[in-house]
Structures are given as structure tokens and as C-alpha cells.
Amino acid sequence: MNVIFAIMFIPKRSKLMKNIAMLRSNVILIVFIYLTTSLLSVNQLFAQEYKIKTIVIDAGHGGKDGSTKGVYSTEKEVALKTALRLGKLIEENLKDVKVIFTREEDVFVPLYERIGIANNAKADIFISIHCNDMPVTSSRYISGYTKNKKGKKVPIYKTRYAKSTSTRGVETFVSGIGRVNEQDEAIKRENASMFLEDNYKENYDGFNPDDPESAIILSLMKNAFRTQSLKLAKLVQDEYVNVNRVNRGVQEKSLAVLARASMPAILTEIGFISNPSEEDYMNSEEGQAEITNCIFKAILAYKKSIEI
């Protein structure tokens, strides 16, 4: 089930849908609900009997896009290894959940296609896995001295390029507020299938995507995705902390791969490949098991918190 329908378009059993008729008759009330929704628990936004059925796992980069690299491995390799292991863990322990990968081998997948896979599958969760890296910095230093035309001693400057190899830790991102509006088309496109159903007006209590008042409800959905994404991201970070990883926190960024998601979506940086010890950890059996278990436990906690 797509989260879009879970939040907004479940037939009459949904608490939210039961109120749509009243919302339509009173715009002030709609605005009030909009303002107070952020204070409600995520459970109140989800329909009755909602279950997570599909999780899309995205291994960052791939193919011609190798992105960052460490001493002996690349981000695309580590991300793929982690994504496949996480997917297997979910499949073995959550038999009722379908796992879809954006890639299962070293191929290039455009960003818009990655989230498109999730949207088309009506996924309930989208998780993108990446490795972090420190940027190359430059500094000037004196390599020696020479004399100018007047015979005066002057320094010879050269530029040194380097990146930090000591920075470590994990962080998880959600789509920044600046990209929230980019979800509009994805949500509307998903909603279009409702018109193919018999008696859709009855099923959805007269919801009309072209109605300005219904558009306000649409904005509730987008904020609900953001709220849920932040919740999932925090759960992931909490699990990292439980195994003594350095916590760099949850951040909101304008990331293209998350921008058009029509479901809760996160991007997690599992470590710094520019740090030799973290590169070793992410490539080790112990590290792989620990990282994937952290993400899996966060999924379980999130699943438990929203399923009714």
C-alpha cells in the first residue's frame, strides 16, 4: 500500500477521510487542522489497518558514478554490499514485506529513476545508502627561498592539497523544506489511479484533486511524509549511537534523490570512507553486520510505531 493512500485515500474507515466532508464546508477548520496536524502523532495520520508492505533500498551511485573512494574501496561498492545485505535481512525476518532494490549490480541509475522506482512500486519506505567523505582542502606553504631582482630574500610558496582522514561518524538526511513542493507532481500522479476505480467518489468521500480545499489536504500529506521521514531518520541514528558510532545527527538537505518521494524517505551516510579505520569497518564482516542490524532495528521500531 502506498503511504499516499494510507494517509489520505483509504476508504471510509479512515479517520481523516471521515472528516473531509466537514473540512470542505469550512476552510477555517481545514487551516486549523493543518496547523494542529504537526502536533499530532504520526499514528493519527495513518489509516486503520495500515501495514508496511514494500521497502525500496537504494545503493548510492554505481556504474560510471563511483563517487568517493577510500584507500582500497569505493562508495558505490560499499553502498551496494550494504544495501543487498540489508535487503536480505528484511526478507528473512519480515516475510510480509517486499524488498525492491534500485540496483543489484554495478550499474548507473539516474537519481530521478531511483525515486521513480519507489513511487511506481507504491513503496512505504525509501532508504538510500551512502558513504561520507571529506572534501579536499588546499593550503599554502613555504617550500624554500629565492632572491628577487633586488637581491632580497623572498619565500617560494607552493600549494598542498589534502583531505582529513580522521573525521568519522554517521548522519542521516531527509528532504529539506526547500524541496517539499517538488513532491506535488509525484503525489498527484499517484492519486490519478483513483479515477480508474469504480465508485471512486464514494470510496474517497468525494475527494477531488482539482478542488482548492482538497489541495490543502494535499499539503498535509507532504508534511506528514516529512514528519515520518524525520522520525525514521532519528530511529536510525539512535541505533547507530547504541553501538557507539559517532552521531552527526539528522539533517534536512535539498537532495535530489529524496525530493520527489511520495513516501517517507531517508538517505543514511554509514561512515567516512576517507577515514581508513571507518573504511575497514564498513568493509568488514563485523561492520556490515552492525550497520545493517542498526538500520533493520530502526525499520522494526518505525513499523511498530505506525502500524495499527
C-alpha positions as CSV (number, residue, x, y, z in Angstrom):
1,M,0.0,0.0,0.0
2,N,1.3,3.4,-0.9
3,V,1.6,5.8,2.0
4,I,-0.4,8.3,0.0
5,F,-3.5,6.2,0.3
6,A,-2.7,5.2,3.8
7,I,-2.7,8.9,4.9
8,M,-5.4,10.3,2.7
9,F,-7.3,8.0,0.5
10,I,-8.2,4.9,2.5
11,P,-12.0,4.4,2.1
12,K,-14.4,5.5,4.7
13,R,-12.7,3.6,7.6
14,S,-10.0,6.3,7.6
15,K,-10.5,8.9,10.4
16,L,-9.1,11.6,8.2
17,M,-11.4,10.7,5.3
18,K,-14.5,10.8,7.6
19,N,-13.7,14.4,8.2
20,I,-13.2,15.5,4.6
21,A,-16.9,16.5,4.1
22,M,-16.7,18.7,7.2
23,L,-13.4,20.2,6.1
24,R,-14.8,21.1,2.7
25,S,-17.6,23.1,4.3
26,N,-15.3,25.1,6.5
27,V,-12.0,26.4,5.2
28,I,-11.1,27.8,8.6
29,L,-11.4,24.3,10.1
30,I,-9.1,23.0,7.3
31,V,-6.5,25.5,8.2
32,F,-6.9,24.7,11.9
33,I,-6.3,21.0,11.2
34,Y,-3.3,21.9,9.0
35,L,-1.8,23.9,11.9
36,T,-2.5,21.2,14.5
37,T,-1.6,18.2,12.4
38,S,2.1,18.8,13.1
39,L,1.3,18.4,16.8
40,L,-0.5,15.1,16.4
41,S,1.2,11.7,16.4
42,V,2.0,10.0,13.1
43,N,-0.4,7.3,14.1
44,Q,-3.3,9.7,13.9
45,L,-2.4,10.4,10.3
46,F,-2.4,6.8,9.2
47,A,-5.5,4.9,8.3
48,Q,-6.7,1.9,10.3
49,E,-5.2,-1.4,9.4
50,Y,-2.2,0.2,7.7
51,K,0.8,-2.1,7.2
52,I,4.2,-1.6,5.7
53,K,4.3,-3.8,2.6
54,T,7.1,-2.5,0.4
55,I,10.5,-1.1,1.2
56,V,12.8,0.2,-1.5
57,I,16.5,0.1,-0.8
58,D,18.8,2.3,-2.9
59,A,22.5,1.6,-3.1
60,G,24.0,5.0,-3.8
61,H,25.9,5.8,-7.1
62,G,27.1,2.9,-9.3
63,G,28.5,2.3,-12.8
64,K,30.2,5.4,-14.1
65,D,29.3,7.2,-10.9
66,G,31.8,5.8,-8.5
67,S,31.6,8.9,-6.3
68,T,34.0,8.9,-3.4
69,K,36.8,6.3,-2.7
70,G,39.0,5.3,0.2
71,V,42.4,3.6,0.2
72,Y,41.1,0.4,-1.5
73,S,37.3,0.6,-1.9
74,T,34.7,2.9,-3.5
75,E,31.5,4.3,-2.2
76,K,29.5,2.5,-4.8
77,E,30.9,-0.9,-3.8
78,V,30.3,-0.4,-0.1
79,A,26.8,1.0,-0.6
80,L,25.8,-1.9,-2.8
81,K,27.2,-4.5,-0.4
82,T,25.3,-2.9,2.5
83,A,22.1,-2.5,0.5
84,L,22.0,-6.1,-0.6
85,R,22.7,-7.3,2.9
86,L,20.0,-5.1,4.5
87,G,17.5,-6.3,1.9
88,K,18.3,-10.0,2.7
89,L,17.9,-9.3,6.4
90,I,14.5,-7.7,5.8
91,E,13.4,-10.6,3.6
92,E,14.5,-13.2,6.1
93,N,12.8,-11.6,9.1
94,L,9.8,-9.8,7.6
95,K,8.1,-12.3,5.4
96,D,5.2,-10.0,4.7
97,V,7.4,-7.1,3.4
98,K,8.5,-6.9,-0.2
99,V,12.0,-5.6,-0.8
100,I,12.9,-3.8,-4.0
101,F,16.4,-2.6,-5.0
102,T,17.2,0.3,-7.2
103,R,20.2,-1.6,-8.4
104,E,21.7,-5.1,-7.6
105,E,24.9,-4.7,-9.6
106,D,27.4,-2.1,-10.6
107,V,25.2,0.0,-12.9
108,F,24.5,3.7,-13.2
109,V,20.9,4.6,-12.3
110,P,19.8,8.3,-12.7
111,L,18.6,9.9,-9.5
112,Y,15.1,10.5,-10.8
113,E,14.8,6.8,-11.8
114,R,15.7,5.7,-8.3
115,I,12.8,7.5,-6.6
116,G,10.7,6.7,-9.6
117,I,11.1,3.0,-8.8
118,A,9.8,3.7,-5.3
119,N,6.9,5.8,-6.4
120,N,5.9,3.3,-9.1
121,A,6.1,0.4,-6.6
122,K,3.9,2.4,-4.2
123,A,6.6,1.8,-1.6
124,D,6.0,2.6,2.1
125,I,9.7,3.4,2.8
126,F,12.7,4.5,0.7
127,I,16.2,4.2,2.2
128,S,19.2,5.4,0.3
129,I,22.6,4.1,1.5
130,H,25.8,6.1,1.0
131,C,29.3,6.6,2.4
132,N,30.6,10.0,3.5
133,D,33.8,11.7,2.5
134,M,35.8,14.8,3.5
135,P,36.4,17.4,0.8
136,V,39.9,18.1,-0.5
137,T,41.3,21.3,1.1
138,S,44.3,23.4,0.0
139,S,46.9,25.2,2.0
140,R,49.9,27.3,1.0
141,Y,53.3,26.5,2.5
142,I,56.9,27.8,2.1
143,S,59.0,25.3,0.2
144,G,62.2,27.4,0.2
145,Y,63.6,30.8,-0.6
146,T,65.0,32.7,-3.5
147,K,66.2,36.2,-4.3
148,N,64.3,38.8,-6.2
149,K,65.8,41.2,-8.8
150,K,67.0,43.4,-6.0
151,G,68.8,40.6,-4.3
152,K,66.3,40.4,-1.4
153,K,65.4,37.0,0.0
154,V,61.8,36.0,-0.6
155,P,59.8,32.8,0.1
156,I,58.7,30.3,-2.5
157,Y,55.1,29.3,-2.0
158,K,53.5,26.0,-3.0
159,T,50.0,24.7,-2.6
160,R,49.4,21.5,-0.7
161,Y,46.1,19.5,-1.3
162,A,44.8,17.1,1.3
163,K,41.7,15.8,3.0
164,S,41.0,14.9,6.6
165,T,41.4,11.2,7.3
166,S,40.3,11.5,10.9
167,T,36.7,12.7,10.6
168,R,34.3,9.9,11.5
169,G,30.7,9.3,12.3
170,V,27.2,8.7,10.8
171,E,24.4,11.0,9.7
172,T,21.0,10.6,8.1
173,F,19.3,13.1,5.8
174,V,15.7,13.9,4.9
175,S,14.5,16.1,2.1
176,G,14.9,19.8,3.1
177,I,11.9,22.0,3.3
178,G,13.1,23.9,0.2
179,R,12.2,20.8,-1.9
180,V,8.9,19.9,-0.3
181,N,7.0,21.5,-3.2
182,E,8.7,19.1,-5.6
183,Q,6.5,16.3,-4.2
184,D,3.4,17.8,-5.7
185,E,3.6,16.1,-9.1
186,A,4.6,12.7,-7.6
187,I,1.6,12.8,-5.2
188,K,-0.8,13.9,-7.9
189,R,0.4,11.3,-10.3
190,E,-0.1,8.5,-7.7
191,N,-3.6,9.9,-6.9
192,A,-4.6,9.7,-10.6
193,S,-5.1,5.9,-10.3
194,M,-8.1,6.5,-8.0
195,F,-10.1,7.6,-11.1
196,L,-9.8,4.2,-12.6
197,E,-11.7,2.7,-9.7
198,D,-15.5,2.1,-9.8
199,N,-17.4,4.4,-7.5
200,Y,-14.2,6.4,-6.6
201,K,-16.4,9.3,-5.4
202,E,-18.0,7.0,-2.9
203,N,-14.7,5.3,-2.0
204,Y,-12.9,8.6,-1.3
205,D,-15.8,10.6,0.1
206,G,-15.9,12.9,-2.9
207,F,-12.2,13.9,-2.8
208,N,-11.3,15.9,-5.9
209,P,-7.6,16.7,-6.6
210,D,-8.7,19.8,-8.5
211,D,-10.6,21.3,-5.6
212,P,-8.6,24.1,-3.8
213,E,-9.8,22.8,-0.5
214,S,-8.6,19.3,-1.3
215,A,-5.2,20.9,-2.3
216,I,-4.9,22.0,1.3
217,I,-5.3,18.4,2.4
218,L,-2.6,17.5,-0.1
219,S,-0.2,19.8,1.7
220,L,-1.0,17.9,4.9
221,M,0.3,14.8,3.2
222,K,3.6,16.3,2.2
223,N,4.2,17.5,5.8
224,A,3.2,14.0,7.0
225,F,5.9,12.5,4.8
226,R,8.4,14.9,6.2
227,T,7.4,14.2,9.8
228,Q,7.6,10.4,9.2
229,S,11.0,10.7,7.4
230,L,12.4,12.7,10.3
231,K,11.1,10.0,12.7
232,L,12.6,7.2,10.7
233,A,15.9,9.1,10.4
234,K,16.1,9.6,14.2
235,L,15.4,6.0,14.8
236,V,18.3,5.0,12.5
237,Q,20.7,7.5,14.3
238,D,19.6,6.2,17.7
239,E,20.5,2.7,16.7
240,Y,23.9,3.8,15.4
241,V,24.5,5.5,18.8
242,N,23.6,2.3,20.6
243,V,26.6,0.6,19.0
244,N,28.9,3.6,19.9
245,R,29.1,5.2,16.4
246,V,29.8,8.9,16.4
247,N,26.5,10.7,16.0
248,R,26.5,13.5,13.4
249,G,22.7,13.9,13.7
250,V,19.7,14.1,11.4
251,Q,19.8,16.8,8.8
252,E,17.5,18.3,6.2
253,K,19.1,18.8,2.9
254,S,17.9,19.5,-0.7
255,L,18.8,16.1,-2.0
256,A,17.5,15.3,-5.5
257,V,17.2,11.6,-4.8
258,L,14.7,12.3,-2.0
259,A,12.9,15.4,-3.3
260,R,10.1,13.7,-5.3
261,A,9.4,10.9,-2.8
262,S,5.8,10.1,-2.3
263,M,6.6,8.2,0.9
264,P,8.8,8.6,4.0
265,A,12.4,8.7,2.6
266,I,15.8,8.9,4.1
267,L,19.5,8.9,3.0
268,T,21.9,7.5,5.5
269,E,25.7,8.0,5.4
270,I,27.0,4.9,7.1
271,G,30.6,6.2,7.7
272,F,33.5,8.1,6.2
273,I,35.3,6.2,3.5
274,S,38.0,8.9,3.7
275,N,38.9,7.6,7.2
276,P,41.0,4.4,6.9
277,S,39.6,2.9,10.1
278,E,36.0,3.5,9.1
279,E,36.7,2.2,5.6
280,D,38.0,-1.0,7.2
281,Y,34.9,-1.1,9.4
282,M,32.4,-0.7,6.6
283,N,34.1,-3.4,4.6
284,S,34.5,-5.9,7.4
285,E,32.0,-8.7,8.3
286,E,31.5,-7.2,11.7
287,G,30.9,-3.7,10.4
288,Q,28.5,-4.9,7.7
289,A,26.5,-6.9,10.2
290,E,26.4,-4.0,12.7
291,I,25.4,-1.3,10.2
292,T,22.6,-3.4,8.6
293,N,21.3,-4.5,12.0
294,C,21.1,-0.9,13.1
295,I,19.0,0.1,10.1
296,F,16.9,-3.0,10.4
297,K,16.1,-2.4,14.0
298,A,15.1,1.2,13.2
299,I,12.8,-0.1,10.5
300,L,11.2,-2.5,13.0
301,A,10.7,0.3,15.5
302,Y,9.2,2.6,12.9
303,K,7.0,-0.2,11.6
304,K,5.7,-0.9,15.1
305,S,5.0,2.7,15.8
306,I,2.8,3.4,12.7
307,E,1.1,0.1,12.1
308,I,-2.3,-0.3,13.5
